[in-house]
């Protein structure tokens, strides 16, 4: 039982909340929270669920009654004492007009009936999809993932139940605790049971198994996924200023306690906007490796659902998972899919955007956000101002020096660990404007891969000539998507983003080039 959740429940009770929403599947734990929140009070508790109908909550003995008739009975009675009505698994019933109407009427009567009628609805479900008109009377009771103290208690309970406490090495506990972060109490119990059943012991050696199970459980949620990566900043060609910036941030992230002790704020994250195929995703992966912390990926497009409240719930739960897993990198891919065009008549989008902005502004946890976008012209200005992200970087099509570095990176990957000997090649000519102006990183990688394949098929050696032949046969992104690329370059200049290669502001860079001419 966690005092912090019980305290939040009591706060909602004290401010006269008509409907409390609890999104969780561990009903036994929720029952404990409600009972603890109403301890030492005279409040009555009744429950309705599809299986048993109406119960008195404590002994679960009930009678079958339809939900709409039960709510009608509640609304029409003159019960004067405080009362809580717990409704479980009502997702299939909220579209019933009578259910919908009585939920609103009960909420209104609680708010406006000054004759002592005091009934609160508590809706509990693994996934809550409620009509807009009901959500207006509702407040969420967030069930956070267990903190360090709670995880340690669960570990101790499992050791005691399995009679292994004397043999357990206390120095293993911190690493096991870190592996279990971001899981619900229910899932922690399951994972610890698996670890204990595998040899009858629990130790740091079980961390690999725990992490494997954890990744599977998180992936099953469909909200975020753990990304395994060994990519480093050295695997990225060019983007020198961005890499230098991230190495500076590494010094803070890896010495956060010391940095905070002298007044350094916890880094929030970066926003990378740029051309497709130019390394935005590689940067997100390399940040995780550079900082030495896990990488979670959140696809904003998958957050959007058709039911009222479901999209906001997805975003809340994804952020809650990231907070529980901290320190970590949270990679928000294609952020423009969710927030472009905010400010219209889409209430769902507006609420999601507001929640995300508030979280970014007030965030104190060590969740380092890396947001990526192909375009930012339709993103609201609130997202792009200082205070949300530490910095916004623009990734343009690579210049000659960067293209050579990209050629070297991908060629070295081909050469590494091969039985076949690859000769040293100077890619200066291939990287020149004469040959590859307008190529992005993905184009250059394709050139290397296609050249290797052709050399294998023809049984010839990889050479500069073969590379140049492939280049001539390749249609770069600047040619295949010329109109879109021109529009993006114009947007970058207008937005005054910081260039990921030089550190210049995009409009200043153009001024410098004019002066040089």
matplotlib code that plots the C-alpha trace (Angstrom):
import matplotlib.pyplot as plt

x = [0.0, 1.4, 0.7, 1.2, -1.7, -4.0, -3.2, -4.1, -7.4, -8.2, -7.4, -9.9, -12.5, -11.8, -12.4, -15.8, -14.8, -18.1, -16.4, -12.9, -11.3, -8.8, -7.1, -5.6, -6.2, -5.0, -8.5, -7.3, -4.8, -7.4, -9.8, -7.0, -6.4, -10.1, -10.5, -7.4, -8.6, -11.9, -10.5, -11.8, -14.8, -18.5, -18.6, -20.5, -19.0, -21.0, -19.7, -21.1, -19.4, -20.7, -20.1, -21.8, -23.9, -24.3, -22.2, -21.4, -17.7, -16.4, -17.7, -18.5, -21.9, -24.3, -27.4, -27.6, -28.9, -28.4, -26.1, -28.6, -31.2, -28.6, -27.6, -31.3, -31.7, -28.7, -29.7, -33.3, -32.7, -32.4, -29.3, -27.8, -24.4, -21.2, -21.2, -18.8, -20.1, -17.3, -18.0, -15.7, -15.4, -18.2, -16.6, -19.2, -22.0, -21.1, -22.7, -26.1, -27.9, -29.5, -26.1, -24.6, -27.4, -27.5, -23.8, -24.2, -27.2, -25.4, -22.4, -24.6, -26.6, -23.3, -22.2, -25.4, -27.6, -27.0, -29.3, -26.6, -26.6, -23.0, -22.4, -19.1, -18.7, -15.4, -14.9, -12.1, -11.0, -7.8, -8.7, -11.2, -13.1, -15.8, -17.9, -16.8, -19.8, -18.8, -15.1, -16.0, -17.1, -14.2, -10.7, -8.0, -6.4, -3.0, -1.6, 2.1, 4.6, 6.2, 9.0, 12.4, 11.0, 8.0, 10.1, 12.5, 9.5, 8.3, 11.8, 11.9, 8.5, 9.5, 12.8, 10.8, 8.1, 10.7, 12.9, 15.9, 16.5, 19.6, 21.3, 20.5, 23.3, 22.0, 24.6, 22.5, 19.4, 20.1, 20.7, 17.6, 15.6, 16.7, 15.8, 12.3, 11.6, 8.7, 6.7, 3.4, 3.3, 1.4, 4.1, 7.0, 5.4, 5.3, 8.8, 10.2, 8.3, 10.0, 13.4, 12.9, 11.7, 14.8, 17.1, 15.3, 17.5, 17.5, 20.6, 22.1, 22.5, 18.8, 18.9, 19.1, 16.0, 14.2, 15.0, 13.9, 10.5, 10.2, 10.8, 8.2, 5.6, 6.3, 6.1, 2.7, 1.4, 1.8, 2.7, 6.4, 9.1, 12.6, 15.2, 18.4, 21.2, 25.0, 25.2, 27.5, 28.1, 31.2, 28.8, 27.3, 29.0, 29.0, 26.6, 29.7, 28.1, 25.3, 27.7, 29.8, 26.6, 25.6, 29.0, 28.7, 25.3, 26.8, 29.0, 25.9, 23.8, 26.5, 27.3, 23.7, 23.8, 27.0, 25.8, 22.5, 24.4, 25.9, 22.6, 22.7, 19.2, 18.3, 18.5, 15.1, 16.1, 16.5, 14.2, 15.8, 14.1, 15.5, 15.6, 14.6, 17.5, 19.9, 20.5, 17.8, 16.9, 20.6, 21.1, 18.3, 19.9, 23.4, 22.2, 21.2, 24.6, 26.5, 24.6, 24.7, 20.9, 18.0, 16.2, 12.4, 10.7, 7.3, 5.5, 3.1, 1.0, 0.1, -1.1, -4.1, -7.2, -10.8, -12.4, -12.8, -10.2, -8.2, -5.5, -4.9, -4.8, -2.2, 0.0, -0.3, 0.6, 3.5, 5.0, 4.3, 6.3, 9.2, 9.2, 9.3, 12.1, 14.3, 17.1, 16.3, 16.1, 12.6, 12.6, 9.5, 9.4, 7.6, 6.2, 4.6, 2.1, 0.4, 0.7, 0.7, -2.3, -3.0, -5.2, -8.2, -11.4, -9.9, -10.4, -8.6, -5.5, -5.6, -5.8, -2.9, -0.8, -1.5, -0.6, 2.7, 3.7, 3.0, 5.0, 8.0, 7.9, 7.7, 9.7, 12.4, 13.0, 16.0, 14.0, 16.0, 13.6, 14.8, 11.9, 12.4, 10.4, 10.7, 8.8, 8.0, 6.1, 2.7, 3.9, 2.6, 5.1, 4.6, 6.4, 9.4, 10.2, 12.9, 11.8, 10.2, 13.4, 17.0, 17.7, 16.3, 18.6, 18.2, 19.7, 20.2, 21.5, 25.2, 27.9, 31.1, 33.0, 30.0, 29.4, 33.0, 32.6, 29.4, 31.1, 33.9, 31.4, 29.5, 32.5, 34.2, 31.1, 31.5, 35.2, 34.9, 35.5, 35.3, 37.5, 37.7, 40.2, 38.9, 41.4, 41.6, 39.6, 39.6, 36.0, 36.9, 36.0, 32.7, 31.8, 32.4, 29.6, 30.3, 29.0, 26.9, 25.5, 22.0, 22.6, 21.4, 23.0, 20.5, 21.5, 25.2, 24.6, 22.6, 25.5, 28.0, 25.6, 24.8, 28.4, 29.3, 26.5, 27.4, 31.1, 30.1, 27.8, 30.5, 33.3, 35.4, 37.1, 35.4, 37.0, 36.5, 35.5, 32.7, 31.5, 31.4, 29.4, 26.8, 26.6, 25.9, 23.0, 21.5, 18.7, 19.2, 16.4, 17.0, 16.1, 13.2, 11.6, 12.9, 9.7, 9.4, 13.2, 13.0, 10.0, 11.8, 15.0, 12.9, 11.1, 14.4, 15.6, 12.4, 12.4, 15.9, 16.9, 20.4, 22.4, 23.5, 26.7, 28.0, 26.0, 24.9, 21.3, 19.9, 19.2, 22.6, 24.3, 22.8, 24.1, 27.6, 27.6, 26.5, 29.3, 31.9, 30.8]
y = [0.0, 3.4, 6.4, 8.8, 7.2, 7.2, 10.8, 11.7, 9.8, 11.8, 15.1, 14.3, 13.4, 16.7, 18.8, 17.2, 15.5, 14.0, 11.2, 9.7, 7.7, 5.0, 3.4, 0.1, -3.7, -4.7, -4.5, -6.0, -3.2, -0.6, -2.0, -1.6, 2.0, 2.9, 1.2, 3.0, 6.3, 6.0, 4.5, 6.0, 7.5, 6.6, 6.5, 3.6, 1.8, -0.1, -1.8, -2.8, -5.0, -7.0, -10.4, -10.1, -6.9, -5.0, -5.8, -4.2, -4.0, -5.8, -9.4, -9.1, -10.9, -9.3, -9.4, -9.1, -5.8, -3.8, -0.8, 1.8, 0.6, 0.6, 4.2, 5.2, 3.8, 5.7, 9.0, 8.9, 7.8, 10.2, 8.7, 11.6, 10.2, 10.1, 7.3, 5.9, 3.9, 1.9, 0.9, -1.7, -2.7, -0.5, 0.2, -1.8, 0.1, 3.8, 4.1, 3.3, 6.6, 5.9, 5.0, 8.2, 10.4, 9.0, 9.4, 13.1, 13.5, 12.0, 14.2, 17.3, 16.3, 15.9, 19.4, 21.3, 19.5, 21.4, 19.2, 16.8, 14.4, 13.2, 10.4, 10.0, 7.7, 5.8, 4.2, 1.6, 0.0, -1.1, 1.3, 4.1, 5.4, 7.8, 10.3, 13.9, 15.0, 12.6, 13.5, 17.1, 16.0, 13.6, 13.7, 11.0, 9.3, 8.4, 5.1, 5.6, 2.8, 1.6, 3.8, 2.5, 1.9, 0.0, -2.2, -3.0, -4.1, -6.4, -7.9, -8.5, -10.1, -12.5, -13.4, -14.1, -16.1, -18.2, -18.5, -17.0, -13.9, -15.1, -16.2, -13.0, -10.5, -7.0, -5.5, -7.0, -5.2, -1.8, -3.4, -5.6, -2.6, -0.6, -3.5, -3.6, 0.1, 1.0, -2.2, -2.3, -4.0, -6.9, -7.3, -7.1, -10.0, -12.0, -11.3, -12.0, -15.3, -16.2, -15.3, -17.2, -20.3, -20.3, -22.1, -21.0, -17.9, -14.2, -12.3, -9.8, -12.7, -12.6, -9.0, -10.1, -12.3, -9.5, -7.0, -9.4, -9.9, -6.2, -5.3, -7.8, -6.4, -2.8, -3.6, -5.3, -2.0, -0.6, 2.8, 2.8, 0.3, -0.4, 0.1, -1.9, 0.1, 0.2, 3.2, 5.9, 9.5, 8.2, 6.2, 9.5, 11.4, 15.2, 17.1, 18.2, 20.9, 18.7, 15.9, 18.4, 19.7, 16.1, 15.3, 18.4, 17.2, 13.8, 15.4, 16.7, 13.5, 11.2, 13.6, 14.9, 15.0, 17.0, 19.3, 20.0, 20.7, 23.8, 24.9, 23.2, 22.3, 18.8, 18.7, 18.5, 17.4, 18.4, 18.9, 17.8, 19.0, 18.1, 16.5, 12.8, 10.4, 12.8, 11.2, 12.3, 8.8, 7.9, 10.8, 9.6, 6.2, 7.5, 9.8, 6.7, 5.0, 8.2, 8.8, 5.1, 5.0, 3.1, 4.3, 4.3, 5.1, 6.7, 7.0, 9.9, 8.7, 5.5, 7.6, 8.9, 6.8, 7.3, 7.1, 10.1, 10.1, 7.2, 9.4, 11.5, 8.3, 6.8, 9.9, 10.0, 6.4, 6.6, 9.5, 7.8, 4.8, 7.0, 8.8, 5.4, 4.2, 7.3, 7.9, 7.2, 8.8, 9.2, 9.4, 10.9, 10.0, 12.2, 14.6, 16.6, 13.8, 14.6, 18.3, 19.9, 22.1, 22.5, 25.4, 24.5, 22.8, 19.5, 19.3, 16.0, 17.3, 20.5, 18.6, 16.3, 19.2, 21.1, 18.1, 17.5, 21.2, 21.3, 18.1, 19.4, 22.8, 21.4, 18.2, 17.6, 13.9, 12.6, 11.7, 13.2, 13.9, 13.6, 14.7, 14.4, 15.8, 16.1, 19.4, 22.0, 24.6, 23.6, 23.0, 25.5, 28.2, 27.1, 23.9, 25.6, 28.3, 28.0, 26.2, 23.2, 21.9, 22.9, 23.5, 23.0, 21.7, 21.8, 18.9, 20.0, 18.0, 17.3, 19.4, 18.0, 17.5, 15.7, 13.6, 12.3, 11.5, 9.6, 7.7, 6.7, 5.6, 3.3, 1.9, 1.2, -0.8, -2.9, -3.5, -4.3, -7.9, -9.3, -12.0, -10.3, -7.5, -4.1, -1.5, 2.0, 4.4, 8.2, 9.4, 13.0, 12.8, 10.9, 13.4, 16.5, 18.7, 17.4, 14.0, 14.0, 17.5, 17.0, 13.5, 12.7, 10.2, 7.4, 8.0, 7.6, 4.5, 3.1, 3.9, 1.9, -1.0, -1.2, -1.0, -3.9, -6.0, -5.3, -6.0, -9.4, -10.3, -9.3, -10.8, -7.6, -5.5, -2.6, 0.6, 4.3, 3.8, 1.4, 3.9, 6.7, 4.5, 3.8, 7.5, 8.4, 5.8, 7.1, 9.6, 11.7, 12.9, 16.5, 15.4, 13.0, 15.4, 18.7, 20.7, 19.4, 19.8, 23.5, 24.1, 22.6, 24.6, 27.8, 26.9, 26.2, 29.7, 31.4, 29.4, 30.4, 27.0, 26.2, 24.3, 20.9, 21.1, 24.6, 25.8, 28.9, 30.0, 29.0, 32.6, 33.8, 31.1, 32.5, 36.0, 34.6, 33.0, 36.3, 38.2, 35.6, 36.1]
z = [0.0, -0.9, 1.2, -1.8, -3.8, -0.7, -0.1, -3.7, -3.4, -0.2, -2.0, -4.7, -2.0, -0.2, -3.3, -3.9, -7.2, -8.7, -10.7, -10.0, -12.8, -12.0, -15.0, -13.8, -14.0, -10.5, -8.9, -5.6, -5.2, -6.1, -3.5, -0.9, -2.0, -1.8, 1.6, 3.0, 1.6, 3.5, 6.6, 9.9, 8.0, 7.9, 4.1, 2.6, -0.4, -3.0, -6.1, -9.5, -12.0, -15.0, -13.4, -10.0, -10.4, -7.1, -4.1, -0.8, -1.8, 1.3, 0.9, -2.8, -2.3, -4.7, -6.8, -10.6, -11.7, -14.9, -14.6, -15.8, -13.2, -10.5, -11.3, -11.5, -8.0, -6.7, -8.3, -7.0, -3.4, -0.5, 1.2, 3.2, 4.3, 2.3, -0.2, -2.9, -5.8, -7.4, -11.1, -12.6, -16.3, -17.6, -21.0, -22.8, -21.1, -21.4, -24.8, -23.2, -23.2, -19.8, -18.2, -19.8, -18.6, -15.0, -14.6, -15.5, -13.3, -10.3, -10.9, -11.1, -8.0, -6.0, -7.1, -6.8, -4.2, -1.0, 1.1, 2.1, -0.8, -1.2, -3.6, -5.5, -8.5, -8.9, -12.3, -12.5, -15.7, -17.4, -20.3, -19.8, -22.8, -21.7, -23.6, -23.5, -21.4, -18.6, -18.7, -17.8, -14.4, -13.9, -12.4, -12.9, -9.9, -11.3, -10.1, -10.5, -10.9, -7.7, -6.5, -5.1, -1.6, -2.8, -5.2, -2.3, -0.2, -3.0, -3.3, 0.4, 0.4, -2.3, -0.5, 2.7, 1.1, -0.7, 2.5, 0.7, 2.7, 4.5, 1.2, -0.7, -1.3, -0.4, -2.8, -5.7, -4.7, -6.4, -9.8, -9.5, -8.5, -11.5, -13.8, -12.3, -12.6, -14.9, -14.1, -12.2, -8.8, -10.5, -13.2, -10.6, -8.7, -11.9, -12.9, -9.4, -9.4, -12.7, -11.3, -8.1, -10.0, -12.2, -9.8, -6.7, -6.2, -6.8, -7.7, -10.1, -12.6, -13.1, -14.5, -18.1, -17.7, -15.8, -18.6, -21.3, -19.6, -18.9, -22.5, -23.6, -21.1, -22.2, -25.9, -25.2, -23.9, -27.4, -26.0, -26.0, -26.8, -25.5, -28.2, -28.0, -29.6, -29.7, -32.0, -30.8, -31.9, -33.8, -36.0, -37.3, -40.1, -39.7, -37.3, -35.4, -33.3, -32.2, -31.2, -29.2, -27.5, -26.5, -25.2, -22.9, -21.7, -21.0, -18.4, -16.6, -17.0, -15.7, -12.8, -12.2, -8.3, -8.3, -11.1, -9.3, -6.0, -7.7, -9.3, -12.7, -13.8, -14.9, -18.7, -20.4, -23.9, -27.5, -30.6, -33.9, -37.1, -40.4, -43.8, -44.0, -44.1, -42.5, -39.2, -36.8, -35.7, -35.5, -33.1, -30.8, -30.6, -30.1, -27.2, -25.3, -25.8, -25.0, -21.8, -20.8, -20.1, -21.6, -24.7, -24.9, -28.2, -28.3, -31.6, -31.4, -34.3, -32.4, -29.4, -31.4, -31.0, -31.9, -28.5, -26.3, -23.5, -25.0, -26.7, -23.6, -21.5, -23.9, -23.6, -19.8, -19.4, -21.8, -19.9, -16.6, -17.8, -18.9, -15.5, -13.7, -15.9, -15.4, -15.9, -19.6, -23.0, -24.3, -28.1, -29.5, -33.1, -35.7, -33.1, -35.8, -36.5, -33.2, -32.7, -36.1, -36.5, -32.7, -32.0, -34.0, -32.8, -31.9, -28.1, -27.8, -29.5, -27.5, -24.2, -25.2, -26.3, -23.1, -21.0, -22.9, -22.6, -18.9, -18.4, -20.4, -18.6, -15.1, -15.6, -13.0, -13.6, -15.5, -18.6, -21.4, -24.3, -27.9, -30.2, -34.0, -36.8, -40.6, -40.6, -38.0, -40.1, -38.7, -35.1, -32.5, -31.4, -27.7, -28.5, -30.1, -27.4, -24.8, -21.6, -23.3, -24.9, -24.0, -27.7, -31.2, -33.9, -37.6, -39.7, -43.3, -46.3, -45.7, -47.3, -48.8, -45.6, -44.0, -47.0, -46.9, -43.2, -44.0, -46.8, -44.3, -41.6, -43.9, -45.7, -42.4, -41.3, -44.4, -43.8, -40.1, -39.2, -42.8, -44.1, -47.5, -47.5, -48.5, -49.6, -48.2, -50.4, -50.3, -50.8, -51.4, -55.1, -54.5, -51.7, -53.9, -55.2, -58.7, -57.7, -54.6, -54.0, -52.6, -51.3, -47.8, -45.4, -46.5, -50.2, -49.4, -47.4, -50.3, -52.6, -50.5, -50.1, -53.8, -54.8, -52.4, -53.9, -57.5, -56.8, -55.3, -58.3, -60.8, -58.7, -58.8, -56.2, -54.5, -55.9, -56.2, -59.9, -58.9, -56.2, -58.7, -61.2, -58.5, -57.6, -61.3, -61.3, -58.0, -57.8, -54.7, -52.5, -53.6, -57.1, -56.3, -53.7, -55.0, -54.2, -50.6, -50.0, -51.1, -48.9, -45.9, -46.5, -46.6, -43.4, -41.6, -42.5, -41.3, -38.0, -37.1, -35.8, -34.7, -37.4, -36.1, -38.1, -37.5, -34.5, -36.5, -36.6, -40.0, -41.1, -39.9, -41.9, -45.1, -44.1, -43.6, -47.1, -48.7, -46.9, -48.0, -51.6]

ax = plt.figure().add_subplot(projection="3d")
ax.plot(x, y, z, "-o")
ax.set_aspect("equal")
plt.show()
